[in-house]
Amino acid sequence: MSHPLEPQQRTRKYPFVNMRISDHTILDSIEGRHNCKLCNRSRKFFCYSCYIPVGELEEVLPRIALPLKIDIIKHKKEIDGKSTAVHAAVLAPEHVRIHTYPDIPDYREEPGVVLIFPSATALTVPQLFERNVQLQIGDNYGLPKGHHMGTMLRRRMDEVEVQEPHSKDQESPKKKWNLENLPIRRAVFIDSTWNQSRGIYADERIRNLRTVVLQNRLSQFWRHQRGSPRWYLATIEAVHQFLLEVHINAWGLNSSYRGLDNLEITEGFHQLAAPLKIETHMEDIDRMSPYNGQYDNLLFFFANMYDLIHKYYDHNDLISYRRPI
């Protein structure tokens, strides 16, 4: 996928280059609005209340099959038309559902559910897949003992894979993962501000879920959220990052895939992905084939809006991209 602006006009790395995102310029050609066939409200591309495309888009939108279920808990004060969570429900309707807090399921009895939230006891995705990965704590970046980087909204530690003594001579057969035996069956995301998310996390229906923290990745979201660092991802970016990590740890990374080059993910991610690279056909995008952009179309609407914003505003003038790292 190429950037819509001419190369000489760009002074930054275009984040979505080489990603397997369908041509979204069709969105630029749509004029006017259409009524949602379910609620009859006037919408542009999709109904953010019913989570379905409107007008001609129903026939041309990419549809994405995910390896697990995704639930997104939206704070009631989040503005529906501005939330990127809707993108996931529209593009992957068979696997994504959205709930508005406090009307949420009780996850306490459901097996295989994780909450994407940087709690003090959060695991990483490689740890879920039984890889011997630890966080590099060092001096805890100067934080008081007992404080966790994620909950303090600071830069999180990198992950390193620990090589046990003599492990090369005693390697056990690697587990074969498929769609039926993944260690996660459902992942829950919270779509809200940081302060709102902590209030939702206190709810007894989710607070005892295993929590998972993602690898650091710089957000490309153009909307500024006061007090949040640059790696505080938009919801659709977080869903994409999580599925990317799950897929690579389960089925590897296609060595020919170059869509990660400009995503600005922490070096620890690339180090952990390196031994999982597999040489295979560059067009192989089967569901359990090494990662080759299978979920990149989750960013279909996001990338289009990013391009539109940067058509009218200089990247360096947008305060969202000048947040601390």
Buried (B, 14 or more C-beta within 10 A) or exposed (E): BEBBEEEEEEEEEBBBBBBBBBEBEBBEEBEEEBEBEEEEBEBBBBBBBBBBBBBEBEEEBBEBEBBBBBBBBBBEEBEBEEBBBBBBBBBBBEBBBBBBBEEBBEBEEEEEBBBBBBBEEBBBBBBBBEBEBEBEEEEBEEEEEEBBBBBBBBBBBBBBBEEEEEEEEEEEEEEEBEEEEBBBBBBBBBBBBBEBBBEBBEBEBBBEBBBBBBBBBBBBBBEEBEEBBBBBBBBBBBBBBBBBBBBBBBBBBBBBBEBBEBBBBBEBBEEBBEEBBBEBEEEBBEEBBBBBBBBBBBBBBBBBBBBBBBEEEEBEEBEBBEBEE
